């Protein structure tokens, strides 16, 4: 199984080498916590975190 990495720019969690959300290649394996966003337009959590697309996001990225 591929290791999940988090994007340092948008915090999207992925197993790819490039972030599918913002197309950045600045990924790190050093992250913690997960938020799954299904409906970003009606989610208070996504508004607080600044998330505009549905997906899997890290809470803390270092």
DOVO-612393 format. One record per residue (C-alpha): residue number from 1; residue in one letter; x, y, z. Coordinates in nm, 4 decimals, padded with zeros to 6 digits. Example, Ala and Ser with C-alpha at 12.3 -4.5 7.8 and 13.67 -1.06 7.14 Angstrom:
2
- 1,a,01.2300,-00.4500,00.7800
- 2,s,01.3670,-00.1060,00.7140
end
This chain:
62
- 1,x,00.0000,00.0000,00.0000
- 2,x,00.1290,00.3453,-00.0912
- 3,x,00.2057,00.5908,00.1856
- 4,x,-00.0337,00.8811,00.2263
- 5,x,00.1192,01.2262,00.2008
- 6,x,-00.0298,01.5666,00.2804
- 7,x,00.0085,01.8751,00.0652
- 8,x,00.1768,02.1624,00.2490
- 9,x,-00.0261,02.4199,00.0521
- 10,x,-00.3864,02.2922,00.0793
- 11,x,-00.3527,01.9996,00.3282
- 12,x,-00.5103,01.7510,00.0864
- 13,x,-00.4116,01.3900,00.1669
- 14,x,-00.3077,01.1763,-00.1301
- 15,x,-00.1002,00.8758,-00.2348
- 16,x,00.0011,01.0455,-00.5617
- 17,x,00.3251,01.2372,-00.6251
- 18,x,00.1332,01.5568,-00.7088
- 19,x,-00.1589,01.7047,-00.5148
- 20,x,-00.4845,01.6416,-00.7057
- 21,x,-00.6376,01.9509,-00.5459
- 22,x,-00.3841,02.2305,-00.6109
- 23,x,-00.1288,02.0494,-00.8358
- 24,x,00.1584,02.1207,-00.5942
- 25,x,00.4420,01.8707,-00.5534
- 26,x,00.5274,01.9976,-00.2017
- 27,x,00.4042,01.6895,-00.0126
- 28,x,00.5068,01.5636,00.3295
- 29,x,00.4572,01.2388,00.5239
- 30,x,00.4589,01.4422,00.8484
- 31,x,00.0913,01.5183,00.9163
- 32,x,-00.1790,01.4300,01.1688
- 33,x,-00.5563,01.4197,01.1943
- 34,x,-00.8055,01.3716,00.9131
- 35,x,-01.1116,01.5642,00.7975
- 36,x,-01.3340,01.4095,00.5309
- 37,x,-01.5292,01.6783,00.3468
- 38,x,-01.8324,01.5575,00.1523
- 39,x,-02.0239,01.8831,00.1021
- 40,x,-01.7912,02.1840,00.1373
- 41,x,-02.0641,02.4419,00.0659
- 42,x,-02.2731,02.3405,00.3694
- 43,x,-01.9927,02.2356,00.6053
- 44,x,-01.8918,02.4638,00.8913
- 45,x,-01.5649,02.2710,00.9296
- 46,x,-01.4705,02.3289,00.5647
- 47,x,-01.5517,02.6997,00.5977
- 48,x,-01.3340,02.7241,00.9102
- 49,x,-01.0433,02.5409,00.7428
- 50,x,-01.0851,02.7205,00.4084
- 51,x,-01.1636,02.4029,00.2139
- 52,x,-01.3589,02.4503,-00.1098
- 53,x,-01.3407,02.1013,-00.2672
- 54,x,-01.4595,01.7685,-00.1295
- 55,x,-01.1917,01.5219,-00.0260
- 56,x,-00.9617,01.4003,00.2495
- 57,x,-00.7597,01.6661,00.4349
- 58,x,-00.5014,01.6698,00.7123
- 59,x,-00.5682,01.8840,01.0194
- 60,x,-00.1998,01.9514,01.0980
- 61,x,00.0797,01.9524,00.8403
- 62,x,00.4436,02.0177,00.9337
end
